[in-house]
């Protein structure tokens, strides 16, 4: 009998999906700034550097994300599928 979510596979799969949720939500901040807004992108890049890249593993990921976005991540399945090229 196969157990697809037995052992560590379930937690690894969940981590993979959670990273997609976070990536899609973080990218929506970039879209909100405007992809052609060079100054806005520069400021957002600095904010990303000063949160995600600076904190590393020293702070729980949900706190790092909240520092970056000002709230917790929001699951947006449509956005995730769009970023993966599965919808338009």
HTML snippet that shows the backbone in 3Dmol.js (N, CA, C, O; Angstrom):
<script src="https://3Dmol.org/build/3Dmol-min.js"></script>
<div id="view" style="width:600px;height:400px;position:relative"></div>
<script>
const pdb = `
ATOM      1  N   UNK A   1       0.845  -1.180   0.000  1.00  0.00           N
ATOM      2  CA  UNK A   1       0.000   0.000   0.000  1.00  0.00           C
ATOM      3  C   UNK A   1       0.892   1.245   0.000  1.00  0.00           C
ATOM      4  O   UNK A   1       1.783   1.374   0.840  1.00  0.00           O
ATOM      5  N   UNK A   2       0.655   2.142  -0.924  1.00  0.00           N
ATOM      6  CA  UNK A   2       1.422   3.391  -0.977  1.00  0.00           C
ATOM      7  C   UNK A   2       0.782   4.432  -0.081  1.00  0.00           C
ATOM      8  O   UNK A   2      -0.439   4.583  -0.047  1.00  0.00           O
ATOM      9  N   UNK A   3       1.612   5.133   0.627  1.00  0.00           N
ATOM     10  CA  UNK A   3       1.136   6.239   1.449  1.00  0.00           C
ATOM     11  C   UNK A   3       1.809   7.503   0.938  1.00  0.00           C
ATOM     12  O   UNK A   3       2.925   7.826   1.346  1.00  0.00           O
ATOM     13  N   UNK A   4       1.132   8.222   0.042  1.00  0.00           N
ATOM     14  CA  UNK A   4       1.717   9.399  -0.588  1.00  0.00           C
ATOM     15  C   UNK A   4       2.135  10.460   0.420  1.00  0.00           C
ATOM     16  O   UNK A   4       3.138  11.144   0.213  1.00  0.00           O
ATOM     17  N   UNK A   5       1.392  10.608   1.494  1.00  0.00           N
ATOM     18  CA  UNK A   5       1.705  11.651   2.453  1.00  0.00           C
ATOM     19  C   UNK A   5       2.247  11.078   3.754  1.00  0.00           C
ATOM     20  O   UNK A   5       2.190  11.737   4.793  1.00  0.00           O
ATOM     21  N   UNK A   6       2.767   9.873   3.708  1.00  0.00           N
ATOM     22  CA  UNK A   6       3.360   9.275   4.889  1.00  0.00           C
ATOM     23  C   UNK A   6       4.793   9.761   5.063  1.00  0.00           C
ATOM     24  O   UNK A   6       5.420  10.231   4.114  1.00  0.00           O
ATOM     25  N   UNK A   7       5.290   9.644   6.255  1.00  0.00           N
ATOM     26  CA  UNK A   7       6.672  10.031   6.514  1.00  0.00           C
ATOM     27  C   UNK A   7       6.912  11.509   6.276  1.00  0.00           C
ATOM     28  O   UNK A   7       6.067  12.346   6.596  1.00  0.00           O
ATOM     29  N   UNK A   8       8.072  11.824   5.711  1.00  0.00           N
ATOM     30  CA  UNK A   8       8.444  13.224   5.514  1.00  0.00           C
ATOM     31  C   UNK A   8       7.869  13.832   4.245  1.00  0.00           C
ATOM     32  O   UNK A   8       7.856  15.055   4.109  1.00  0.00           O
ATOM     33  N   UNK A   9       7.397  13.021   3.321  1.00  0.00           N
ATOM     34  CA  UNK A   9       6.911  13.560   2.056  1.00  0.00           C
ATOM     35  C   UNK A   9       5.821  14.599   2.264  1.00  0.00           C
ATOM     36  O   UNK A   9       5.818  15.632   1.595  1.00  0.00           O
ATOM     37  N   UNK A  10       4.901  14.344   3.177  1.00  0.00           N
ATOM     38  CA  UNK A  10       3.795  15.274   3.422  1.00  0.00           C
ATOM     39  C   UNK A  10       4.290  16.631   3.870  1.00  0.00           C
ATOM     40  O   UNK A  10       3.794  17.656   3.403  1.00  0.00           O
ATOM     41  N   UNK A  11       5.257  16.655   4.764  1.00  0.00           N
ATOM     42  CA  UNK A  11       5.761  17.944   5.246  1.00  0.00           C
ATOM     43  C   UNK A  11       6.559  18.661   4.169  1.00  0.00           C
ATOM     44  O   UNK A  11       6.497  19.886   4.067  1.00  0.00           O
ATOM     45  N   UNK A  12       7.305  17.918   3.370  1.00  0.00           N
ATOM     46  CA  UNK A  12       8.065  18.537   2.278  1.00  0.00           C
ATOM     47  C   UNK A  12       7.106  19.113   1.245  1.00  0.00           C
ATOM     48  O   UNK A  12       7.309  20.227   0.762  1.00  0.00           O
ATOM     49  N   UNK A  13       6.064  18.363   0.905  1.00  0.00           N
ATOM     50  CA  UNK A  13       5.079  18.839  -0.066  1.00  0.00           C
ATOM     51  C   UNK A  13       4.376  20.095   0.452  1.00  0.00           C
ATOM     52  O   UNK A  13       4.168  21.049  -0.298  1.00  0.00           O
ATOM     53  N   UNK A  14       4.011  20.091   1.739  1.00  0.00           N
ATOM     54  CA  UNK A  14       3.365  21.257   2.334  1.00  0.00           C
ATOM     55  C   UNK A  14       4.296  22.462   2.298  1.00  0.00           C
ATOM     56  O   UNK A  14       3.855  23.568   1.984  1.00  0.00           O
ATOM     57  N   UNK A  15       5.573  22.272   2.612  1.00  0.00           N
ATOM     58  CA  UNK A  15       6.552  23.368   2.544  1.00  0.00           C
ATOM     59  C   UNK A  15       6.653  23.924   1.134  1.00  0.00           C
ATOM     60  O   UNK A  15       6.747  25.137   0.941  1.00  0.00           O
ATOM     61  N   UNK A  16       6.632  23.031   0.147  1.00  0.00           N
ATOM     62  CA  UNK A  16       6.689  23.453  -1.252  1.00  0.00           C
ATOM     63  C   UNK A  16       5.469  24.303  -1.605  1.00  0.00           C
ATOM     64  O   UNK A  16       5.602  25.352  -2.234  1.00  0.00           O
ATOM     65  N   UNK A  17       4.292  23.855  -1.204  1.00  0.00           N
ATOM     66  CA  UNK A  17       3.077  24.625  -1.488  1.00  0.00           C
ATOM     67  C   UNK A  17       3.084  25.962  -0.748  1.00  0.00           C
ATOM     68  O   UNK A  17       2.686  26.983  -1.310  1.00  0.00           O
ATOM     69  N   UNK A  18       3.529  25.962   0.496  1.00  0.00           N
ATOM     70  CA  UNK A  18       3.588  27.200   1.260  1.00  0.00           C
ATOM     71  C   UNK A  18       4.553  28.188   0.621  1.00  0.00           C
ATOM     72  O   UNK A  18       4.294  29.391   0.612  1.00  0.00           O
ATOM     73  N   UNK A  19       5.655  27.695   0.089  1.00  0.00           N
ATOM     74  CA  UNK A  19       6.590  28.607  -0.581  1.00  0.00           C
ATOM     75  C   UNK A  19       5.941  29.217  -1.817  1.00  0.00           C
ATOM     76  O   UNK A  19       6.215  30.372  -2.144  1.00  0.00           O
ATOM     77  N   UNK A  20       5.086  28.466  -2.512  1.00  0.00           N
ATOM     78  CA  UNK A  20       4.354  29.024  -3.657  1.00  0.00           C
ATOM     79  C   UNK A  20       3.383  30.106  -3.218  1.00  0.00           C
ATOM     80  O   UNK A  20       3.253  31.135  -3.881  1.00  0.00           O
ATOM     81  N   UNK A  21       2.704  29.880  -2.107  1.00  0.00           N
ATOM     82  CA  UNK A  21       1.772  30.879  -1.569  1.00  0.00           C
ATOM     83  C   UNK A  21       2.528  32.162  -1.255  1.00  0.00           C
ATOM     84  O   UNK A  21       2.097  33.252  -1.632  1.00  0.00           O
ATOM     85  N   UNK A  22       3.648  32.033  -0.569  1.00  0.00           N
ATOM     86  CA  UNK A  22       4.436  33.202  -0.184  1.00  0.00           C
ATOM     87  C   UNK A  22       4.994  33.911  -1.409  1.00  0.00           C
ATOM     88  O   UNK A  22       4.966  35.140  -1.478  1.00  0.00           O
ATOM     89  N   UNK A  23       5.501  33.154  -2.377  1.00  0.00           N
ATOM     90  CA  UNK A  23       6.051  33.760  -3.587  1.00  0.00           C
ATOM     91  C   UNK A  23       4.977  34.528  -4.363  1.00  0.00           C
ATOM     92  O   UNK A  23       5.214  35.650  -4.812  1.00  0.00           O
ATOM     93  N   UNK A  24       3.804  33.924  -4.518  1.00  0.00           N
ATOM     94  CA  UNK A  24       2.724  34.585  -5.253  1.00  0.00           C
ATOM     95  C   UNK A  24       2.270  35.848  -4.532  1.00  0.00           C
ATOM     96  O   UNK A  24       2.016  36.870  -5.168  1.00  0.00           O
ATOM     97  N   UNK A  25       2.168  35.781  -3.219  1.00  0.00           N
ATOM     98  CA  UNK A  25       1.730  36.943  -2.451  1.00  0.00           C
ATOM     99  C   UNK A  25       2.786  38.041  -2.481  1.00  0.00           C
ATOM    100  O   UNK A  25       2.452  39.219  -2.611  1.00  0.00           O
ATOM    101  N   UNK A  26       4.046  37.669  -2.362  1.00  0.00           N
ATOM    102  CA  UNK A  26       5.118  38.665  -2.419  1.00  0.00           C
ATOM    103  C   UNK A  26       5.177  39.310  -3.799  1.00  0.00           C
ATOM    104  O   UNK A  26       5.411  40.514  -3.908  1.00  0.00           O
ATOM    105  N   UNK A  27       4.967  38.525  -4.854  1.00  0.00           N
ATOM    106  CA  UNK A  27       4.996  39.084  -6.206  1.00  0.00           C
ATOM    107  C   UNK A  27       3.848  40.072  -6.412  1.00  0.00           C
ATOM    108  O   UNK A  27       3.980  41.029  -7.176  1.00  0.00           O
ATOM    109  N   UNK A  28       2.731  39.843  -5.738  1.00  0.00           N
ATOM    110  CA  UNK A  28       1.613  40.777  -5.879  1.00  0.00           C
ATOM    111  C   UNK A  28       1.989  42.158  -5.345  1.00  0.00           C
ATOM    112  O   UNK A  28       1.450  43.165  -5.803  1.00  0.00           O
ATOM    113  N   UNK A  29       2.906  42.211  -4.385  1.00  0.00           N
ATOM    114  CA  UNK A  29       3.406  43.505  -3.903  1.00  0.00           C
ATOM    115  C   UNK A  29       4.179  44.212  -5.016  1.00  0.00           C
ATOM    116  O   UNK A  29       4.073  45.427  -5.185  1.00  0.00           O
ATOM    117  N   UNK A  30       4.950  43.441  -5.768  1.00  0.00           N
ATOM    118  CA  UNK A  30       5.692  43.998  -6.900  1.00  0.00           C
ATOM    119  C   UNK A  30       4.735  44.517  -7.964  1.00  0.00           C
ATOM    120  O   UNK A  30       4.941  45.596  -8.520  1.00  0.00           O
ATOM    121  N   UNK A  31       3.699  43.754  -8.242  1.00  0.00           N
ATOM    122  CA  UNK A  31       2.694  44.207  -9.207  1.00  0.00           C
ATOM    123  C   UNK A  31       1.992  45.463  -8.711  1.00  0.00           C
ATOM    124  O   UNK A  31       1.667  46.353  -9.497  1.00  0.00           O
ATOM    125  N   UNK A  32       1.758  45.532  -7.396  1.00  0.00           N
ATOM    126  CA  UNK A  32       1.107  46.702  -6.821  1.00  0.00           C
ATOM    127  C   UNK A  32       1.944  47.962  -6.975  1.00  0.00           C
ATOM    128  O   UNK A  32       1.407  49.050  -7.180  1.00  0.00           O
ATOM    129  N   UNK A  33       3.254  47.813  -6.875  1.00  0.00           N
ATOM    130  CA  UNK A  33       4.164  48.956  -7.058  1.00  0.00           C
ATOM    131  C   UNK A  33       4.159  49.395  -8.518  1.00  0.00           C
ATOM    132  O   UNK A  33       4.283  50.581  -8.824  1.00  0.00           O
ATOM    133  N   UNK A  34       4.017  48.433  -9.402  1.00  0.00           N
ATOM    134  CA  UNK A  34       4.037  48.715 -10.837  1.00  0.00           C
ATOM    135  C   UNK A  34       5.332  48.207 -11.436  1.00  0.00           C
ATOM    136  O   UNK A  34       6.417  48.643 -11.052  1.00  0.00           O
ATOM    137  N   UNK A  35       5.218  47.295 -12.366  1.00  0.00           N
ATOM    138  CA  UNK A  35       6.403  46.669 -12.940  1.00  0.00           C
ATOM    139  C   UNK A  35       7.256  47.641 -13.747  1.00  0.00           C
ATOM    140  O   UNK A  35       8.423  47.356 -14.012  1.00  0.00           O
ATOM    141  N   UNK A  36       6.703  48.771 -14.139  1.00  0.00           N
ATOM    142  CA  UNK A  36       7.479  49.763 -14.887  1.00  0.00           C
ATOM    143  C   UNK A  36       7.915  50.933 -13.998  1.00  0.00           C
ATOM    144  O   UNK A  36       8.485  51.906 -14.493  1.00  0.00           O
ATOM    145  N   UNK A  37       7.655  50.847 -12.711  1.00  0.00           N
ATOM    146  CA  UNK A  37       8.000  51.901 -11.757  1.00  0.00           C
ATOM    147  C   UNK A  37       9.377  51.604 -11.167  1.00  0.00           C
ATOM    148  O   UNK A  37       9.481  50.930 -10.143  1.00  0.00           O
ATOM    149  N   UNK A  38      10.425  52.102 -11.805  1.00  0.00           N
ATOM    150  CA  UNK A  38      11.797  51.775 -11.395  1.00  0.00           C
ATOM    151  C   UNK A  38      12.079  52.181  -9.951  1.00  0.00           C
ATOM    152  O   UNK A  38      12.694  51.412  -9.212  1.00  0.00           O
ATOM    153  N   UNK A  39      11.652  53.348  -9.538  1.00  0.00           N
ATOM    154  CA  UNK A  39      11.916  53.803  -8.171  1.00  0.00           C
ATOM    155  C   UNK A  39      11.146  52.959  -7.157  1.00  0.00           C
ATOM    156  O   UNK A  39      11.680  52.606  -6.105  1.00  0.00           O
ATOM    157  N   UNK A  40       9.896  52.639  -7.473  1.00  0.00           N
ATOM    158  CA  UNK A  40       9.102  51.803  -6.590  1.00  0.00           C
ATOM    159  C   UNK A  40       9.701  50.405  -6.454  1.00  0.00           C
ATOM    160  O   UNK A  40       9.716  49.837  -5.362  1.00  0.00           O
ATOM    161  N   UNK A  41      10.189  49.858  -7.549  1.00  0.00           N
ATOM    162  CA  UNK A  41      10.819  48.536  -7.521  1.00  0.00           C
ATOM    163  C   UNK A  41      12.108  48.582  -6.718  1.00  0.00           C
ATOM    164  O   UNK A  41      12.410  47.650  -5.973  1.00  0.00           O
ATOM    165  N   UNK A  42      12.871  49.662  -6.863  1.00  0.00           N
ATOM    166  CA  UNK A  42      14.112  49.805  -6.095  1.00  0.00           C
ATOM    167  C   UNK A  42      13.811  49.821  -4.596  1.00  0.00           C
ATOM    168  O   UNK A  42      14.476  49.139  -3.816  1.00  0.00           O
ATOM    169  N   UNK A  43      12.811  50.598  -4.203  1.00  0.00           N
ATOM    170  CA  UNK A  43      12.435  50.673  -2.781  1.00  0.00           C
ATOM    171  C   UNK A  43      11.930  49.329  -2.275  1.00  0.00           C
ATOM    172  O   UNK A  43      12.256  48.918  -1.162  1.00  0.00           O
ATOM    173  N   UNK A  44      11.141  48.649  -3.088  1.00  0.00           N
ATOM    174  CA  UNK A  44      10.627  47.344  -2.699  1.00  0.00           C
ATOM    175  C   UNK A  44      11.768  46.331  -2.594  1.00  0.00           C
ATOM    176  O   UNK A  44      11.772  45.486  -1.699  1.00  0.00           O
ATOM    177  N   UNK A  45      12.731  46.418  -3.507  1.00  0.00           N
ATOM    178  CA  UNK A  45      13.893  45.537  -3.447  1.00  0.00           C
ATOM    179  C   UNK A  45      14.684  45.736  -2.164  1.00  0.00           C
ATOM    180  O   UNK A  45      15.153  44.771  -1.560  1.00  0.00           O
ATOM    181  N   UNK A  46      14.831  46.989  -1.749  1.00  0.00           N
ATOM    182  CA  UNK A  46      15.521  47.266  -0.484  1.00  0.00           C
ATOM    183  C   UNK A  46      14.741  46.708   0.700  1.00  0.00           C
ATOM    184  O   UNK A  46      15.316  46.158   1.640  1.00  0.00           O
ATOM    185  N   UNK A  47      13.421  46.861   0.636  1.00  0.00           N
ATOM    186  CA  UNK A  47      12.568  46.320   1.707  1.00  0.00           C
ATOM    187  C   UNK A  47      12.692  44.793   1.762  1.00  0.00           C
ATOM    188  O   UNK A  47      12.762  44.214   2.846  1.00  0.00           O
ATOM    189  N   UNK A  48      12.719  44.148   0.601  1.00  0.00           N
ATOM    190  CA  UNK A  48      12.881  42.694   0.520  1.00  0.00           C
ATOM    191  C   UNK A  48      14.235  42.290   1.099  1.00  0.00           C
ATOM    192  O   UNK A  48      14.325  41.340   1.877  1.00  0.00           O
ATOM    193  N   UNK A  49      15.284  43.014   0.715  1.00  0.00           N
ATOM    194  CA  UNK A  49      16.623  42.725   1.228  1.00  0.00           C
ATOM    195  C   UNK A  49      16.681  42.873   2.754  1.00  0.00           C
ATOM    196  O   UNK A  49      17.302  42.068   3.447  1.00  0.00           O
ATOM    197  N   UNK A  50      16.018  43.922   3.258  1.00  0.00           N
ATOM    198  CA  UNK A  50      16.072  44.206   4.690  1.00  0.00           C
ATOM    199  C   UNK A  50      15.154  43.317   5.522  1.00  0.00           C
ATOM    200  O   UNK A  50      15.202  43.359   6.751  1.00  0.00           O
ATOM    201  N   UNK A  51      14.323  42.516   4.868  1.00  0.00           N
ATOM    202  CA  UNK A  51      13.468  41.583   5.607  1.00  0.00           C
ATOM    203  C   UNK A  51      13.862  40.149   5.259  1.00  0.00           C
ATOM    204  O   UNK A  51      14.550  39.498   6.045  1.00  0.00           O
ATOM    205  N   UNK A  52      13.450  39.655   4.123  1.00  0.00           N
ATOM    206  CA  UNK A  52      13.688  38.266   3.744  1.00  0.00           C
ATOM    207  C   UNK A  52      15.162  37.893   3.750  1.00  0.00           C
ATOM    208  O   UNK A  52      15.545  36.877   4.330  1.00  0.00           O
ATOM    209  N   UNK A  53      15.977  38.693   3.121  1.00  0.00           N
ATOM    210  CA  UNK A  53      17.381  38.321   2.981  1.00  0.00           C
ATOM    211  C   UNK A  53      18.203  38.621   4.224  1.00  0.00           C
ATOM    212  O   UNK A  53      19.211  37.954   4.459  1.00  0.00           O
ATOM    213  N   UNK A  54      17.812  39.587   5.016  1.00  0.00           N
ATOM    214  CA  UNK A  54      18.579  39.947   6.211  1.00  0.00           C
ATOM    215  C   UNK A  54      18.285  39.044   7.397  1.00  0.00           C
ATOM    216  O   UNK A  54      19.198  38.671   8.134  1.00  0.00           O
ATOM    217  N   UNK A  55      17.018  38.689   7.591  1.00  0.00           N
ATOM    218  CA  UNK A  55      16.647  37.940   8.779  1.00  0.00           C
ATOM    219  C   UNK A  55      17.075  36.483   8.702  1.00  0.00           C
ATOM    220  O   UNK A  55      17.351  35.862   9.728  1.00  0.00           O
ATOM    221  N   UNK A  56      17.133  35.932   7.496  1.00  0.00           N
ATOM    222  CA  UNK A  56      17.529  34.545   7.354  1.00  0.00           C
ATOM    223  C   UNK A  56      16.681  33.621   8.197  1.00  0.00           C
ATOM    224  O   UNK A  56      15.458  33.761   8.244  1.00  0.00           O
ATOM    225  N   UNK A  57      17.323  32.679   8.864  1.00  0.00           N
ATOM    226  CA  UNK A  57      16.601  31.711   9.680  1.00  0.00           C
ATOM    227  C   UNK A  57      16.477  32.128  11.134  1.00  0.00           C
ATOM    228  O   UNK A  57      16.024  31.342  11.966  1.00  0.00           O
ATOM    229  N   UNK A  58      16.875  33.352  11.452  1.00  0.00           N
ATOM    230  CA  UNK A  58      16.841  33.796  12.839  1.00  0.00           C
ATOM    231  C   UNK A  58      15.472  34.209  13.336  1.00  0.00           C
ATOM    232  O   UNK A  58      15.265  34.344  14.541  1.00  0.00           O
ATOM    233  N   UNK A  59      14.546  34.410  12.433  1.00  0.00           N
ATOM    234  CA  UNK A  59      13.186  34.843  12.780  1.00  0.00           C
ATOM    235  C   UNK A  59      12.216  33.910  12.052  1.00  0.00           C
ATOM    236  O   UNK A  59      12.465  33.555  10.900  1.00  0.00           O
ATOM    237  N   UNK A  60      11.122  33.507  12.695  1.00  0.00           N
ATOM    238  CA  UNK A  60      10.150  32.633  12.025  1.00  0.00           C
ATOM    239  C   UNK A  60       9.660  33.251  10.704  1.00  0.00           C
ATOM    240  O   UNK A  60       9.424  34.456  10.630  1.00  0.00           O
ATOM    241  N   UNK A  61       9.510  32.417   9.666  1.00  0.00           N
ATOM    242  CA  UNK A  61       9.127  32.915   8.342  1.00  0.00           C
ATOM    243  C   UNK A  61       7.858  33.761   8.319  1.00  0.00           C
ATOM    244  O   UNK A  61       7.785  34.740   7.575  1.00  0.00           O
ATOM    245  N   UNK A  62       6.856  33.398   9.123  1.00  0.00           N
ATOM    246  CA  UNK A  62       5.616  34.184   9.121  1.00  0.00           C
ATOM    247  C   UNK A  62       5.863  35.596   9.637  1.00  0.00           C
ATOM    248  O   UNK A  62       5.201  36.534   9.192  1.00  0.00           O
ATOM    249  N   UNK A  63       6.803  35.768  10.569  1.00  0.00           N
ATOM    250  CA  UNK A  63       7.137  37.109  11.059  1.00  0.00           C
ATOM    251  C   UNK A  63       7.910  37.903  10.007  1.00  0.00           C
ATOM    252  O   UNK A  63       7.705  39.106   9.845  1.00  0.00           O
ATOM    253  N   UNK A  64       8.798  37.216   9.300  1.00  0.00           N
ATOM    254  CA  UNK A  64       9.559  37.885   8.231  1.00  0.00           C
ATOM    255  C   UNK A  64       8.595  38.371   7.155  1.00  0.00           C
ATOM    256  O   UNK A  64       8.696  39.506   6.689  1.00  0.00           O
ATOM    257  N   UNK A  65       7.655  37.505   6.762  1.00  0.00           N
ATOM    258  CA  UNK A  65       6.689  37.896   5.737  1.00  0.00           C
ATOM    259  C   UNK A  65       5.848  39.061   6.213  1.00  0.00           C
ATOM    260  O   UNK A  65       5.592  39.995   5.453  1.00  0.00           O
ATOM    261  N   UNK A  66       5.417  39.016   7.458  1.00  0.00           N
ATOM    262  CA  UNK A  66       4.602  40.109   8.005  1.00  0.00           C
ATOM    263  C   UNK A  66       5.388  41.418   8.025  1.00  0.00           C
ATOM    264  O   UNK A  66       4.814  42.482   7.795  1.00  0.00           O
ATOM    265  N   UNK A  67       6.680  41.356   8.294  1.00  0.00           N
ATOM    266  CA  UNK A  67       7.511  42.563   8.232  1.00  0.00           C
ATOM    267  C   UNK A  67       7.580  43.106   6.812  1.00  0.00           C
ATOM    268  O   UNK A  67       7.606  44.318   6.602  1.00  0.00           O
ATOM    269  N   UNK A  68       7.608  42.202   5.842  1.00  0.00           N
ATOM    270  CA  UNK A  68       7.692  42.615   4.437  1.00  0.00           C
ATOM    271  C   UNK A  68       6.361  43.169   3.924  1.00  0.00           C
ATOM    272  O   UNK A  68       6.328  44.233   3.307  1.00  0.00           O
ATOM    273  N   UNK A  69       5.272  42.452   4.177  1.00  0.00           N
ATOM    274  CA  UNK A  69       3.969  42.833   3.614  1.00  0.00           C
ATOM    275  C   UNK A  69       3.066  43.592   4.576  1.00  0.00           C
ATOM    276  O   UNK A  69       2.082  44.202   4.159  1.00  0.00           O
ATOM    277  N   UNK A  70       3.399  43.556   5.857  1.00  0.00           N
ATOM    278  CA  UNK A  70       2.542  44.214   6.839  1.00  0.00           C
ATOM    279  C   UNK A  70       1.365  43.363   7.279  1.00  0.00           C
ATOM    280  O   UNK A  70       0.457  43.849   7.954  1.00  0.00           O
ATOM    281  N   UNK A  71       1.381  42.085   6.895  1.00  0.00           N
ATOM    282  CA  UNK A  71       0.326  41.131   7.233  1.00  0.00           C
ATOM    283  C   UNK A  71       0.850  39.735   6.902  1.00  0.00           C
ATOM    284  O   UNK A  71       1.922  39.581   6.317  1.00  0.00           O
ATOM    285  N   UNK A  72       0.090  38.746   7.280  1.00  0.00           N
ATOM    286  CA  UNK A  72       0.452  37.372   6.934  1.00  0.00           C
ATOM    287  C   UNK A  72       0.150  37.072   5.474  1.00  0.00           C
ATOM    288  O   UNK A  72      -0.563  37.837   4.825  1.00  0.00           O
ATOM    289  N   UNK A  73       0.681  35.967   4.942  1.00  0.00           N
ATOM    290  CA  UNK A  73       0.407  35.604   3.552  1.00  0.00           C
ATOM    291  C   UNK A  73      -1.052  35.243   3.328  1.00  0.00           C
ATOM    292  O   UNK A  73      -1.723  34.731   4.223  1.00  0.00           O
ATOM    293  N   UNK A  74      -1.526  35.512   2.139  1.00  0.00           N
ATOM    294  CA  UNK A  74      -2.900  35.187   1.750  1.00  0.00           C
ATOM    295  C   UNK A  74      -2.843  34.161   0.627  1.00  0.00           C
ATOM    296  O   UNK A  74      -2.143  34.357  -0.367  1.00  0.00           O
ATOM    297  N   UNK A  75      -3.583  33.063   0.787  1.00  0.00           N
ATOM    298  CA  UNK A  75      -3.638  32.035  -0.243  1.00  0.00           C
ATOM    299  C   UNK A  75      -4.501  32.528  -1.403  1.00  0.00           C
ATOM    300  O   UNK A  75      -5.700  32.757  -1.247  1.00  0.00           O
ATOM    301  N   UNK A  76      -3.875  32.687  -2.561  1.00  0.00           N
ATOM    302  CA  UNK A  76      -4.581  33.096  -3.772  1.00  0.00           C
ATOM    303  C   UNK A  76      -4.231  32.073  -4.852  1.00  0.00           C
ATOM    304  O   UNK A  76      -3.218  32.198  -5.540  1.00  0.00           O
ATOM    305  N   UNK A  77      -5.078  31.070  -4.986  1.00  0.00           N
ATOM    306  CA  UNK A  77      -4.813  29.962  -5.899  1.00  0.00           C
ATOM    307  C   UNK A  77      -4.690  30.457  -7.340  1.00  0.00           C
ATOM    308  O   UNK A  77      -3.818  29.999  -8.078  1.00  0.00           O
ATOM    309  N   UNK A  78      -5.546  31.375  -7.740  1.00  0.00           N
ATOM    310  CA  UNK A  78      -5.487  31.891  -9.111  1.00  0.00           C
ATOM    311  C   UNK A  78      -4.143  32.547  -9.405  1.00  0.00           C
ATOM    312  O   UNK A  78      -3.579  32.352 -10.482  1.00  0.00           O
ATOM    313  N   UNK A  79      -3.625  33.328  -8.451  1.00  0.00           N
ATOM    314  CA  UNK A  79      -2.332  33.990  -8.634  1.00  0.00           C
ATOM    315  C   UNK A  79      -1.209  32.954  -8.730  1.00  0.00           C
ATOM    316  O   UNK A  79      -0.299  33.090  -9.547  1.00  0.00           O
ATOM    317  N   UNK A  80      -1.281  31.922  -7.889  1.00  0.00           N
ATOM    318  CA  UNK A  80      -0.266  30.867  -7.933  1.00  0.00           C
ATOM    319  C   UNK A  80      -0.268  30.178  -9.300  1.00  0.00           C
ATOM    320  O   UNK A  80       0.788  29.962  -9.894  1.00  0.00           O
ATOM    321  N   UNK A  81      -1.442  29.840  -9.785  1.00  0.00           N
ATOM    322  CA  UNK A  81      -1.538  29.179 -11.093  1.00  0.00           C
ATOM    323  C   UNK A  81      -1.048  30.094 -12.208  1.00  0.00           C
ATOM    324  O   UNK A  81      -0.408  29.629 -13.152  1.00  0.00           O
ATOM    325  N   UNK A  82      -1.339  31.382 -12.112  1.00  0.00           N
ATOM    326  CA  UNK A  82      -0.895  32.328 -13.134  1.00  0.00           C
ATOM    327  C   UNK A  82       0.628  32.417 -13.151  1.00  0.00           C
ATOM    328  O   UNK A  82       1.234  32.418 -14.223  1.00  0.00           O
ATOM    329  N   UNK A  83       1.249  32.493 -11.982  1.00  0.00           N
ATOM    330  CA  UNK A  83       2.707  32.575 -11.917  1.00  0.00           C
ATOM    331  C   UNK A  83       3.385  31.315 -12.433  1.00  0.00           C
ATOM    332  O   UNK A  83       4.532  31.361 -12.876  1.00  0.00           O
ATOM    333  N   UNK A  84       2.685  30.199 -12.378  1.00  0.00           N
ATOM    334  CA  UNK A  84       3.220  28.941 -12.907  1.00  0.00           C
ATOM    335  C   UNK A  84       2.890  28.752 -14.388  1.00  0.00           C
ATOM    336  O   UNK A  84       3.239  27.735 -14.989  1.00  0.00           O
ATOM    337  N   UNK A  85       2.212  29.746 -14.966  1.00  0.00           N
ATOM    338  CA  UNK A  85       1.868  29.675 -16.378  1.00  0.00           C
ATOM    339  C   UNK A  85       0.715  28.741 -16.685  1.00  0.00           C
ATOM    340  O   UNK A  85       0.570  28.286 -17.819  1.00  0.00           O
ATOM    341  N   UNK A  86      -0.107  28.449 -15.687  1.00  0.00           N
ATOM    342  CA  UNK A  86      -1.201  27.508 -15.876  1.00  0.00           C
ATOM    343  C   UNK A  86      -2.527  28.187 -16.197  1.00  0.00           C
ATOM    344  O   UNK A  86      -3.484  27.523 -16.596  1.00  0.00           O
ATOM    345  N   UNK A  87      -2.591  29.510 -16.025  1.00  0.00           N
ATOM    346  CA  UNK A  87      -3.763  30.296 -16.429  1.00  0.00           C
ATOM    347  C   UNK A  87      -3.258  31.616 -16.984  1.00  0.00           C
ATOM    348  O   UNK A  87      -2.078  31.944 -16.863  1.00  0.00           O
ATOM    349  N   UNK A  88      -4.149  32.356 -17.583  1.00  0.00           N
ATOM    350  CA  UNK A  88      -3.734  33.663 -18.123  1.00  0.00           C
ATOM    351  C   UNK A  88      -4.315  34.780 -17.304  1.00  0.00           C
ATOM    352  O   UNK A  88      -4.080  35.951 -17.601  1.00  0.00           O
TER     353      UNK A  88
END
`;
const viewer = $3Dmol.createViewer("view");
viewer.addModel(pdb, "pdb");
viewer.setStyle({}, {cartoon: {color: "spectrum"}});
viewer.zoomTo();
viewer.render();
</script>
